[in-house]
Amino acid sequence: MFRPLVQPAPHERSAAPLTVIVVLALILFCGRLAPPTCFAEPAGRSIDTGIAELNGSITSILPADTMLWIGSPDWSSTADRLNELPMLRLLSSDEMKPFRDQTEKRSNEFLLDAYGLDFKAIDETVSGEFIVAGLTTEQGELSITCFVQTPNENVANTFIHSTAALLKERGAREETAATSNTIQLALKAVGEQLVLGTLGSHAMISGDVAVAANLINRWQQRSSNEEPTTASVDSAGNSRLVEQPEFATTIAGLQGSPPSLLRWYFDPIAFAVASEKTANRKSSLTSTPTSSEESSRIPFPMRHGFPGLKSVAGRAWINEATGDLESRTLIHAPTREEALEMFQFEPGSLDVPLWLTDEANVATIVRWNLDQMISNAEAVYDDVTDAPGAFAGTMQDLKTELKVDLLDGLFPIIGPELVIYSVNDSSQNNESTVVSIEIQDPAKNEKSVAAMMYNLLIGDPEARRIRLPGKRYEMWQIKLIVDEDTTPFSKAGLIVADGRLWFCTHASTLQKLVLQRKTSPLAETKVFHVFDKVVENERHPRSFGISIARMDRDAQNTYEVLRAQGVQGLENVESIYATLLRSIFFRDNADGEKESRGTIADEIDFSVLPSYEFARQYLKNLAVISRTTDTGWEIFAVVFDEESDSR
């Protein structure tokens, strides 16, 4: 493998494999907490000046139908800055080395088999931007192409040939290249094709022959200012991603200082189309090309109003004053119709209620607009179920048979404040999620809500009534059903109490929370005081949601079980983290039973993880605040330290 003359520092090589993963995980975690205007930087080492600077980047040749774009404008500085973050310092610590060695070995083995390089090679070769692009194949499917900027064209060429040689050593077969000056391989390990080439100082690694040919043609056009050859014009003509209104609007709107570590752009509808086509091809074991009309057909459940969801874009950076990792994400939906109208949240007070105690690990306050959600749900429900009148019929059945009038009885008296939070119950070895819904004018309406819950559940043989001392209404122990099967949360709880409708994934936890109120409000803690300062400049008259996640406490139970019992132990842990890990490590077999996904779950020894007491000092807090915009929603998120009170 090619090695540059100047070697990076050891810490760059050890931690860089995890830098991008951590930031993307943060973005996904924010999506869990609440919904999202944005900022942008040019390629290379310069600071934000707008969308025009991307014309000097490899991004400028990407076609208009690019559905995914993730870019680091300067890989070296991105790695350096992210390596300073607490989570990366944890992963780079000596205590983490035994576990890190296992995971890096597995990820490197995959990258070597699939691409002929590993994270170390990337760190040693990239001198500028690093771009990952999701492009559309001739069959309308998703194909990933990576662009690695090297110091010059000679280095890029050496990098490509060294990569090809390594892949052939690992069983890849070289094929006759469909495009000149490229290397085309059939990968034995993953059963896919790979095309390697150079575009000036950029090394290109593409998973589709036609996509690679089109990119090379577009690069040559840009270099020579010639018109494209007819045979190589892509499905979007010769139009470019940087010229698309959605891309230009969101990325140009994300200008600012300090410069970005990462930027991203995502077309969710195009991605849904491509994913469905890929799934259909694999299930039918055919790769027959489809017509352009079929290629652009939106999956049925997504058609009803969702085409108004145009893009998701954002950036992540380090706050120069505090050292905190921050991100801003924009959901661009200029036409809010039908399904999207359900997410017209109601701005207003986001004060944390005093009954929400310091026990909360993750707390989210959202002001929803239930009336608007319900008024727009009928058409969407009928369309997705392909049964006109299904929604109205279901509501009428509940009203006639169970005396539960949701449309005119329950929904109109539900208030705009929705509180969702999680707490640990060490005695029961679980993490509970609580949903608390405000009842308007409770002195008048609480009794009727309790009566509706009684009528709804009294005929359920799986539901059990539990009388709580000092409370007016019974708590119900119920089962949660997902995909016609019980979830791990098999004894959930529901009650009307204290002017609110409460639901909890664990009835035992809900009983304790309702009966044993503590006098330590979250809003009066030090961590919330710092949280309030972190988001104060982001508060806006159109803000509708805030979230605080105390990551040093939130993951404790799952971490300790994973360390002590491995992935098999997660079967007995009822938490969001455990559920996510089960979906990664396990799958259902033909008999509907759980089985591990190959050797990943079997080979990793989680017992080598350091103690949670050691790990928790690196786990900080996450603040999220959301607001509506004229064309969608915005999310601002920041990872902050409870001790950093100098703001």
C-alpha positions as CSV (number, residue, x, y, z in Angstrom):
1,M,0.0,0.0,0.0
2,F,1.3,3.5,-0.9
3,R,2.7,5.5,2.0
4,P,3.2,9.3,1.8
5,L,6.4,10.9,2.8
6,V,4.9,12.7,5.8
7,Q,3.3,10.2,8.2
8,P,0.4,11.4,10.4
9,A,0.6,11.3,14.2
10,P,-0.3,7.9,15.8
11,H,-3.4,9.3,17.4
12,E,-4.8,10.5,14.1
13,R,-4.6,7.0,12.7
14,S,-6.1,5.3,15.8
15,A,-9.1,7.6,16.3
16,A,-9.9,8.7,12.8
17,P,-11.8,5.5,12.0
18,L,-14.4,6.6,14.5
19,T,-14.7,10.3,13.9
20,V,-17.3,10.4,11.2
21,I,-19.3,7.6,12.9
22,V,-19.6,9.6,16.1
23,V,-20.9,12.7,14.4
24,L,-23.4,10.7,12.3
25,A,-24.5,8.9,15.5
26,L,-25.1,12.3,17.0
27,I,-27.3,13.3,14.1
28,L,-29.3,10.1,14.3
29,F,-29.7,10.5,18.1
30,C,-31.1,14.0,17.6
31,G,-33.7,12.6,15.3
32,R,-34.8,10.3,18.1
33,L,-35.3,13.3,20.4
34,A,-37.1,15.8,18.2
35,P,-37.6,17.0,14.5
36,P,-35.3,20.5,12.1
37,T,-32.1,25.9,8.7
38,C,-28.5,25.0,7.9
39,F,-24.8,26.2,7.1
40,A,-22.0,25.3,4.5
41,E,-18.3,25.3,3.7
42,P,-16.3,24.9,0.5
43,A,-14.0,22.0,-0.2
44,G,-10.3,22.0,0.8
45,R,-9.0,24.1,3.7
46,S,-10.7,27.4,3.2
47,I,-13.5,28.8,5.3
48,D,-17.2,29.1,4.4
49,T,-17.9,31.4,1.5
50,G,-21.0,29.8,0.1
51,I,-22.3,27.4,-2.5
52,A,-20.1,29.0,-5.3
53,E,-17.0,27.5,-3.7
54,L,-18.3,24.0,-4.3
55,N,-17.7,24.6,-8.0
56,G,-14.0,24.0,-7.3
57,S,-14.8,20.8,-5.5
58,I,-15.3,17.3,-6.9
59,T,-18.9,17.9,-5.7
60,S,-19.3,20.1,-8.8
61,I,-19.4,17.1,-11.2
62,L,-22.1,15.2,-9.3
63,P,-25.3,14.7,-11.2
64,A,-28.6,16.3,-10.2
65,D,-30.1,13.0,-9.1
66,T,-27.4,12.5,-6.4
67,M,-29.5,11.4,-3.4
68,L,-26.8,11.4,-0.6
69,W,-23.8,13.6,-0.1
70,I,-21.5,13.6,3.0
71,G,-18.4,15.7,2.8
72,S,-15.5,16.5,5.0
73,P,-13.8,19.6,3.5
74,D,-10.5,18.8,5.1
75,W,-10.1,15.3,6.5
76,S,-6.9,16.0,8.5
77,S,-8.4,19.0,10.4
78,T,-11.7,17.1,10.9
79,A,-9.8,14.1,12.4
80,D,-7.7,16.4,14.6
81,R,-10.7,18.3,16.0
82,L,-12.9,15.3,16.5
83,N,-10.1,13.4,18.3
84,E,-10.3,16.1,20.9
85,L,-13.9,15.2,21.8
86,P,-14.5,13.2,25.0
87,M,-16.1,10.2,23.2
88,L,-13.1,9.9,20.9
89,R,-10.7,10.2,23.8
90,L,-12.6,7.4,25.4
91,L,-12.3,5.2,22.3
92,S,-8.6,6.1,22.1
93,S,-7.8,5.4,25.7
94,D,-5.5,2.6,26.9
95,E,-8.5,1.1,28.8
96,M,-10.4,0.8,25.5
97,K,-7.6,-0.7,23.5
98,P,-8.6,-4.4,23.9
99,F,-12.1,-3.7,22.7
100,R,-10.9,-1.2,20.0
101,D,-8.5,-3.8,18.6
102,Q,-11.3,-6.2,18.0
103,T,-13.7,-3.7,16.3
104,E,-11.0,-2.1,14.2
105,K,-9.8,-5.5,13.0
106,R,-13.3,-6.4,11.9
107,S,-14.0,-3.1,10.2
108,N,-10.6,-3.1,8.5
109,E,-11.2,-6.6,7.3
110,F,-14.4,-5.6,5.7
111,L,-13.0,-2.4,4.1
112,L,-10.0,-4.3,2.8
113,D,-12.3,-7.0,1.2
114,A,-14.7,-4.4,-0.2
115,Y,-12.5,-1.5,-1.1
116,G,-8.9,-2.5,-0.7
117,L,-8.1,0.1,1.9
118,D,-8.6,0.7,5.6
119,F,-9.0,3.7,7.8
120,K,-5.3,4.0,8.3
121,A,-4.7,4.2,4.5
122,I,-7.3,6.9,4.2
123,D,-5.7,8.9,7.0
124,E,-2.3,8.6,5.4
125,T,-3.4,9.5,1.9
126,V,-6.2,12.1,2.2
127,S,-4.8,15.7,1.9
128,G,-8.1,17.6,1.5
129,E,-11.7,16.7,1.0
130,F,-13.3,13.3,1.6
131,I,-16.7,12.9,-0.2
132,V,-19.2,10.0,0.0
133,A,-21.9,10.3,-2.6
134,G,-25.0,8.1,-3.1
135,L,-25.7,8.1,-6.9
136,T,-28.5,6.6,-9.0
137,T,-27.7,3.6,-11.2
138,E,-29.3,2.8,-14.6
139,Q,-31.7,0.5,-12.7
140,G,-32.7,3.4,-10.4
141,E,-30.9,1.9,-7.4
142,L,-28.4,3.4,-5.0
143,S,-24.7,3.1,-5.6
144,I,-22.1,4.6,-3.3
145,T,-19.0,6.3,-4.7
146,C,-16.1,7.7,-2.5
147,F,-13.7,10.5,-3.6
148,V,-10.4,10.8,-1.8
149,Q,-8.4,14.0,-2.4
150,T,-4.6,13.3,-2.4
151,P,-1.7,15.8,-2.8
152,N,-1.5,15.4,-6.5
153,E,-2.4,13.2,-9.5
154,N,0.6,11.0,-9.2
155,V,-0.3,10.2,-5.6
156,A,-3.9,9.5,-6.6
157,N,-2.7,7.1,-9.3
158,T,-0.3,5.3,-7.0
159,F,-3.1,5.0,-4.4
160,I,-5.5,3.4,-6.9
161,H,-3.0,0.9,-8.3
162,S,-1.9,-0.1,-4.8
163,T,-5.5,-0.6,-3.8
164,A,-6.2,-2.7,-6.8
165,A,-3.1,-4.9,-6.1
166,L,-4.2,-5.5,-2.6
167,L,-7.7,-6.4,-3.6
168,K,-6.4,-8.9,-6.1
169,E,-4.3,-10.4,-3.4
170,R,-7.5,-10.9,-1.4
171,G,-9.3,-12.7,-4.2
172,A,-10.7,-10.0,-6.5
173,R,-10.6,-10.7,-10.2
174,E,-9.7,-8.0,-12.7
175,E,-12.0,-7.5,-15.6
176,T,-11.8,-5.7,-18.9
177,A,-12.5,-2.1,-18.0
178,A,-15.6,-0.6,-19.6
179,T,-14.0,2.9,-19.3
180,S,-10.5,3.8,-20.2
181,N,-8.0,4.7,-17.5
182,T,-9.9,2.7,-14.8
183,I,-9.4,-0.5,-13.1
184,Q,-12.5,-2.8,-12.9
185,L,-12.7,-5.6,-10.4
186,A,-15.1,-8.3,-9.4
187,L,-14.9,-8.7,-5.6
188,K,-15.0,-12.2,-4.4
189,A,-15.5,-11.5,-0.8
190,V,-18.7,-9.3,-1.1
191,G,-19.9,-10.4,-4.6
192,E,-19.9,-6.9,-6.0
193,Q,-18.1,-4.9,-8.7
194,L,-15.7,-2.1,-8.0
195,V,-14.3,0.6,-10.4
196,L,-11.1,2.5,-9.4
197,G,-10.0,5.6,-11.2
198,T,-8.5,9.1,-10.8
199,L,-10.1,12.5,-11.4
200,G,-7.2,14.8,-11.2
201,S,-5.8,14.6,-7.6
202,H,-8.9,12.7,-6.5
203,A,-9.0,8.9,-6.2
204,M,-12.5,7.5,-7.1
205,I,-13.8,4.3,-5.7
206,S,-17.2,3.4,-7.3
207,G,-19.5,0.4,-6.9
208,D,-21.2,0.7,-10.4
209,V,-19.6,0.7,-13.8
210,A,-22.1,3.0,-15.5
211,V,-22.0,5.5,-12.6
212,A,-18.2,5.6,-12.8
213,A,-18.2,6.1,-16.5
214,N,-20.6,9.0,-16.2
215,L,-18.5,10.6,-13.5
216,I,-15.4,10.4,-15.6
217,N,-17.2,11.9,-18.6
218,R,-18.5,14.8,-16.4
219,W,-15.0,15.3,-15.1
220,Q,-13.5,15.5,-18.6
221,Q,-16.3,17.9,-19.6
222,R,-15.4,20.2,-16.7
223,S,-11.7,20.0,-17.5
224,S,-12.0,20.7,-21.2
225,N,-15.3,22.7,-21.1
226,E,-16.6,20.4,-23.9
227,E,-20.2,19.2,-24.4
228,P,-20.9,15.7,-23.0
229,T,-20.9,12.8,-25.4
230,T,-24.4,11.5,-26.1
231,A,-23.7,8.0,-24.9
232,S,-22.5,9.1,-21.5
233,V,-25.2,11.7,-20.5
234,D,-26.7,10.6,-17.2
235,S,-30.4,10.2,-16.5
236,A,-30.6,13.8,-15.3
237,G,-29.1,15.2,-18.5
238,N,-26.0,17.2,-17.8
239,S,-27.5,19.1,-14.8
240,R,-25.5,19.2,-11.6
241,L,-26.3,18.7,-7.9
242,V,-25.0,22.1,-7.0
243,E,-27.5,23.7,-9.4
244,Q,-30.5,22.0,-7.8
245,P,-32.7,24.4,-5.8
246,E,-33.0,22.1,-2.8
247,F,-29.3,21.6,-2.5
248,A,-28.4,25.2,-3.2
249,T,-31.0,26.5,-0.8
250,T,-30.1,24.3,2.1
251,I,-26.3,24.2,1.8
252,A,-25.9,27.9,0.9
253,G,-28.1,28.6,4.0
254,L,-25.6,26.8,6.1
255,Q,-22.7,29.2,5.9
256,G,-21.0,30.3,9.0
257,S,-17.9,30.2,11.2
258,P,-16.2,28.2,12.5
259,P,-15.7,26.0,9.4
260,S,-17.5,22.7,9.2
261,L,-16.1,19.3,10.1
262,L,-18.8,17.6,8.2
263,R,-21.7,18.6,5.9
264,W,-24.5,16.4,4.6
265,Y,-27.4,16.4,2.1
266,F,-30.0,13.8,1.7
267,D,-33.0,13.3,-0.6
268,P,-35.3,11.0,1.5
269,I,-37.8,10.4,-1.3
270,A,-35.2,9.4,-3.9
271,F,-33.6,7.2,-1.3
272,A,-36.9,5.5,-0.5
273,V,-37.5,4.9,-4.2
274,A,-34.0,3.4,-4.7
275,S,-34.2,1.3,-1.5
276,E,-37.5,-0.2,-2.7
277,K,-36.1,-1.0,-6.1
278,T,-33.0,-2.6,-4.6
279,A,-35.2,-4.7,-2.3
280,N,-37.5,-5.8,-5.1
281,R,-34.5,-6.8,-7.3
282,K,-32.9,-8.9,-4.6
283,S,-36.2,-10.6,-3.7
284,S,-36.9,-11.5,-7.4
285,L,-33.2,-12.3,-8.1
286,T,-33.3,-10.2,-11.3
287,S,-31.5,-7.1,-12.3
288,T,-33.7,-6.3,-15.4
289,P,-33.6,-2.5,-16.0
290,T,-36.8,-0.7,-15.4
291,S,-38.4,2.2,-17.3
292,S,-37.7,5.8,-16.2
293,E,-41.3,6.1,-15.1
294,E,-40.9,3.1,-12.8
295,S,-37.6,4.4,-11.6
296,S,-39.2,7.6,-10.3
297,R,-42.3,6.0,-8.8
298,I,-42.6,6.7,-5.1
299,P,-43.3,3.7,-2.8
300,F,-47.0,3.6,-2.1
301,P,-46.9,4.4,1.6
302,M,-44.8,7.5,0.8
303,R,-47.0,9.0,-1.8
304,H,-49.6,10.8,0.2
305,G,-48.0,14.2,0.7
306,F,-44.5,13.0,1.4
307,P,-43.1,14.3,-2.0
308,G,-43.2,17.7,-0.3
309,L,-40.3,16.5,1.8
310,K,-37.5,17.7,-0.5
311,S,-34.3,17.3,1.4
312,V,-32.4,17.1,4.7
313,A,-29.2,19.0,5.0
314,G,-26.8,20.1,7.8
315,R,-23.4,20.6,9.2
316,A,-21.4,19.8,12.3
317,W,-18.6,22.0,13.8
318,I,-16.6,22.6,17.0
319,N,-17.6,25.7,18.9
320,E,-14.3,27.7,19.3
321,A,-15.3,29.3,22.6
322,T,-16.5,26.2,24.4
323,G,-15.0,23.2,22.5
324,D,-18.4,21.7,22.2
325,L,-19.5,19.6,19.2
326,E,-22.5,21.4,17.6
327,S,-24.7,20.6,14.6
328,R,-27.5,22.2,12.7
329,T,-29.9,20.2,10.5
330,L,-32.6,21.5,8.2
331,I,-35.6,19.5,7.0
332,H,-36.6,21.2,3.8
333,A,-40.3,20.8,3.0
334,P,-41.5,23.9,1.2
335,T,-44.9,22.4,0.4
336,R,-46.5,21.1,3.5
337,E,-49.5,19.2,2.3
338,E,-51.5,16.2,3.5
339,A,-49.1,14.0,5.5
340,L,-46.6,16.8,6.2
341,E,-49.3,19.0,7.6
342,M,-49.4,16.6,10.6
343,F,-46.1,18.0,11.7
344,Q,-47.2,21.6,12.1
345,F,-46.1,21.8,15.7
346,E,-47.5,24.5,18.0
347,P,-44.8,26.9,19.3
348,G,-45.1,28.1,22.8
349,S,-43.7,27.7,26.3
350,L,-41.0,25.1,26.7
351,D,-40.6,25.4,30.5
352,V,-39.8,22.1,32.1
353,P,-42.6,21.1,34.6
354,L,-41.5,20.9,38.2
355,W,-42.9,17.4,38.5
356,L,-40.2,16.1,36.1
357,T,-37.6,15.0,38.5
358,D,-33.8,14.7,38.4
359,E,-34.3,10.9,37.8
360,A,-34.8,11.6,34.1
361,N,-32.0,10.5,31.9
362,V,-33.5,11.8,28.7
363,A,-36.3,14.4,28.8
364,T,-38.1,15.9,25.8
365,I,-40.7,18.6,25.9
366,V,-42.7,19.0,22.7
367,R,-45.7,21.2,21.9
368,W,-47.7,19.2,19.4
369,N,-50.8,20.3,17.5
370,L,-53.0,17.3,18.0
371,D,-56.1,18.8,16.3
372,Q,-54.1,19.4,13.1
373,M,-52.4,16.0,13.3
374,I,-55.8,14.2,13.5
375,S,-57.5,16.4,10.9
376,N,-54.8,15.4,8.4
377,A,-54.4,11.8,9.5
378,E,-57.6,10.5,7.9
379,A,-56.6,10.8,4.3
380,V,-53.1,9.5,4.9
381,Y,-54.4,6.5,6.9
382,D,-56.9,5.6,4.2
383,D,-54.3,5.9,1.5
384,V,-51.7,3.8,3.2
385,T,-54.2,1.1,4.1
386,D,-55.7,1.4,0.6
387,A,-59.2,1.4,2.2
388,P,-61.2,4.6,1.7
389,G,-63.2,5.4,4.9
390,A,-61.0,3.1,7.1
391,F,-60.1,5.8,9.5
392,A,-63.7,7.1,10.0
393,G,-64.9,3.5,10.3
394,T,-62.4,2.7,13.0
395,M,-63.3,5.8,14.9
396,Q,-67.0,5.0,14.6
397,D,-66.5,1.4,15.8
398,L,-64.7,2.6,18.9
399,K,-67.5,5.0,19.6
400,T,-70.3,2.5,19.0
401,E,-68.8,-0.6,20.5
402,L,-66.6,0.7,23.3
403,K,-68.2,4.1,24.0
404,V,-64.8,5.7,23.3
405,D,-65.2,8.9,21.3
406,L,-61.7,9.8,20.3
407,L,-62.5,12.3,17.7
408,D,-65.0,14.5,19.6
409,G,-64.4,13.3,23.1
410,L,-60.7,12.8,23.8
411,F,-58.6,14.6,21.2
412,P,-60.2,18.1,21.7
413,I,-59.4,18.1,25.4
414,I,-55.7,17.0,25.0
415,G,-53.4,19.9,25.7
416,P,-50.4,21.0,23.5
417,E,-47.7,19.9,26.0
418,L,-46.2,16.4,25.5
419,V,-43.5,15.3,27.9
420,I,-41.4,12.2,27.1
421,Y,-38.6,11.0,29.4
422,S,-36.7,7.9,30.5
423,V,-35.7,6.7,33.9
424,N,-33.6,3.7,35.2
425,D,-35.1,1.1,37.5
426,S,-32.1,-0.8,38.8
427,S,-34.2,-3.2,40.9
428,Q,-36.0,-4.3,37.8
429,N,-33.0,-4.1,35.4
430,N,-34.8,-1.9,32.9
431,E,-34.9,1.5,31.4
432,S,-38.4,2.9,31.3
433,T,-39.8,5.4,28.8
434,V,-42.6,7.6,30.1
435,V,-45.1,9.7,28.0
436,S,-47.1,12.3,29.9
437,I,-49.9,14.1,28.0
438,E,-51.5,17.3,29.3
439,I,-55.3,17.3,29.8
440,Q,-56.9,20.7,29.4
441,D,-59.1,21.9,32.3
442,P,-58.5,18.7,34.3
443,A,-61.1,19.4,36.9
444,K,-63.7,19.2,34.2
445,N,-62.2,16.7,31.8
446,E,-60.0,14.2,33.8
447,K,-63.0,12.0,34.7
448,S,-64.1,11.6,31.1
449,V,-60.6,10.7,29.9
450,A,-60.4,8.1,32.7
451,A,-63.8,6.7,31.6
452,M,-62.7,6.4,28.0
453,M,-59.5,4.5,29.0
454,Y,-61.7,2.2,31.1
455,N,-64.0,1.5,28.2
456,L,-61.1,1.0,25.8
457,L,-59.3,-1.5,28.0
458,I,-61.9,-3.3,30.1
459,G,-62.6,-5.8,27.2
460,D,-58.9,-6.6,26.7
461,P,-58.1,-10.0,28.2
462,E,-54.4,-9.0,28.4
463,A,-55.2,-5.8,30.4
464,R,-55.2,-5.8,34.2
465,R,-56.6,-3.2,36.5
466,I,-54.5,-2.1,39.5
467,R,-55.9,0.1,42.2
468,L,-53.3,2.6,43.5
469,P,-53.7,4.0,47.0
470,G,-54.7,7.7,47.1
471,K,-55.5,7.8,43.4
472,R,-58.9,8.3,41.9
473,Y,-58.5,6.0,38.9
474,E,-57.0,2.6,38.3
475,M,-53.7,2.0,36.6
476,W,-53.9,-0.4,33.7
477,Q,-51.2,-3.0,33.0
478,I,-51.2,-3.7,29.3
479,K,-49.2,-5.4,26.6
480,L,-47.6,-3.6,23.7
481,I,-48.0,-5.3,20.3
482,V,-45.7,-4.7,17.4
483,D,-46.0,-6.7,14.1
484,E,-48.5,-9.1,15.8
485,D,-46.0,-10.0,18.5
486,T,-45.3,-8.8,22.0
487,T,-42.4,-6.4,22.5
488,P,-39.9,-6.7,25.4
489,F,-42.1,-4.2,27.1
490,S,-44.7,-6.8,27.9
491,K,-46.1,-5.1,31.1
492,A,-46.6,-1.5,30.2
493,G,-48.7,0.8,32.3
494,L,-51.4,3.5,31.7
495,I,-53.2,5.8,34.1
496,V,-55.0,9.1,34.4
497,A,-53.6,11.1,37.3
498,D,-52.7,14.6,38.4
499,G,-54.4,16.2,35.4
500,R,-52.4,14.2,32.8
501,L,-52.7,10.9,30.9
502,W,-49.6,8.8,31.6
503,F,-48.1,5.9,29.7
504,C,-45.0,4.0,30.6
505,T,-43.2,1.0,29.0
506,H,-43.1,-0.6,32.5
507,A,-46.2,-0.6,34.8
508,S,-44.0,-1.1,37.9
509,T,-42.0,2.0,37.1
510,L,-45.1,4.1,36.4
511,Q,-46.6,3.0,39.8
512,K,-43.5,4.2,41.6
513,L,-43.5,7.5,39.7
514,V,-47.1,8.3,40.4
515,L,-47.0,7.3,44.0
516,Q,-43.5,8.4,45.1
517,R,-43.1,12.0,43.9
518,K,-39.6,13.3,44.7
519,T,-38.8,16.9,45.5
520,S,-35.8,17.2,43.2
521,P,-37.0,18.9,39.9
522,L,-34.8,18.5,36.9
523,A,-35.3,22.2,36.2
524,E,-33.4,23.1,39.4
525,T,-30.3,20.9,38.8
526,K,-26.9,22.2,37.7
527,V,-27.0,20.2,34.5
528,F,-30.2,21.9,33.5
529,H,-28.8,25.3,34.4
530,V,-26.0,24.7,31.9
531,F,-28.4,23.2,29.3
532,D,-30.5,26.4,29.5
533,K,-27.4,28.5,28.8
534,V,-26.4,26.3,25.9
535,V,-29.7,26.7,24.1
536,E,-30.6,30.3,25.1
537,N,-29.4,31.9,21.9
538,E,-31.3,29.3,19.8
539,R,-34.7,29.9,21.5
540,H,-37.1,31.3,18.9
541,P,-40.8,32.3,18.9
542,R,-41.3,29.3,16.6
543,S,-39.5,26.8,18.9
544,F,-41.7,23.8,19.6
545,G,-39.4,21.2,21.3
546,I,-36.4,20.9,23.6
547,S,-34.5,17.8,24.7
548,I,-31.8,17.0,27.2
549,A,-30.0,13.7,27.3
550,R,-27.7,12.8,30.1
551,M,-25.6,10.2,28.3
552,D,-23.5,9.4,31.4
553,R,-26.6,7.8,32.9
554,D,-28.8,6.9,29.9
555,A,-26.7,4.0,28.6
556,Q,-25.5,2.6,31.9
557,N,-27.8,-0.5,32.2
558,T,-27.3,-1.6,28.6
559,Y,-23.5,-1.1,28.8
560,E,-23.1,-3.1,32.0
561,V,-25.2,-6.0,30.8
562,L,-23.3,-6.0,27.4
563,R,-20.0,-6.0,29.3
564,A,-21.0,-8.8,31.7
565,Q,-23.2,-11.1,29.5
566,G,-22.4,-10.1,25.9
567,V,-25.0,-9.6,23.2
568,Q,-27.0,-12.6,24.4
569,G,-27.7,-10.8,27.7
570,L,-29.4,-8.0,25.8
571,E,-32.4,-10.3,25.3
572,N,-33.3,-9.6,28.9
573,V,-32.7,-5.9,28.9
574,E,-35.7,-3.6,28.2
575,S,-34.2,-0.4,27.0
576,I,-34.0,1.6,23.8
577,Y,-30.3,1.0,23.5
578,A,-30.7,-2.8,24.0
579,T,-33.5,-2.8,21.4
580,L,-31.2,-1.0,18.9
581,L,-28.3,-3.4,19.5
582,R,-30.6,-6.4,19.2
583,S,-31.6,-5.2,15.8
584,I,-27.9,-4.9,14.8
585,F,-26.7,-8.2,16.2
586,F,-29.8,-10.5,15.8
587,R,-32.3,-11.3,13.1
588,D,-35.3,-13.5,12.9
589,N,-34.8,-17.0,11.3
590,A,-37.4,-18.9,9.3
591,D,-39.1,-20.1,12.5
592,G,-39.4,-16.5,13.9
593,E,-36.7,-17.1,16.5
594,K,-33.7,-14.8,17.1
595,E,-30.3,-15.8,15.8
596,S,-27.1,-13.9,15.7
597,R,-25.9,-12.2,12.5
598,G,-22.9,-14.3,11.7
599,T,-19.7,-13.9,13.6
600,I,-20.0,-10.3,14.6
601,A,-21.9,-11.2,17.7
602,D,-19.9,-14.3,18.3
603,E,-16.4,-13.1,18.0
604,I,-16.4,-9.8,19.9
605,D,-15.5,-10.2,23.5
606,F,-17.4,-7.4,25.3
607,S,-16.0,-8.3,28.7
608,V,-12.8,-6.4,27.8
609,L,-14.8,-3.1,27.9
610,P,-13.6,-0.9,30.8
611,S,-15.9,-0.4,33.8
612,Y,-18.8,1.9,33.4
613,E,-17.4,4.1,36.1
614,F,-14.4,4.7,33.8
615,A,-16.4,5.2,30.7
616,R,-19.0,7.5,32.1
617,Q,-16.4,10.3,32.7
618,Y,-16.2,10.7,28.9
619,L,-20.0,10.6,28.4
620,K,-21.4,14.1,28.3
621,N,-24.8,15.7,27.8
622,L,-26.8,16.3,24.6
623,A,-29.0,19.4,24.2
624,V,-31.4,19.7,21.3
625,I,-33.9,22.5,20.4
626,S,-36.3,22.4,17.4
627,R,-38.3,25.0,15.6
628,T,-40.5,25.4,12.5
629,T,-39.2,27.5,9.6
630,D,-41.0,28.9,6.6
631,T,-40.0,25.9,4.6
632,G,-39.7,23.1,7.1
633,W,-38.1,22.4,10.4
634,E,-34.7,23.0,12.1
635,I,-32.8,21.1,14.7
636,F,-29.8,22.5,16.6
637,A,-27.9,20.1,18.8
638,V,-24.8,20.4,21.0
639,V,-22.8,18.0,23.2
640,F,-21.9,19.8,26.4
641,D,-20.1,19.2,29.7
642,E,-22.0,19.8,32.9
643,E,-18.9,21.3,34.4
644,S,-18.4,23.9,31.6
645,D,-20.5,26.6,33.3
646,S,-18.5,29.5,31.9
647,R,-20.8,30.5,29.1
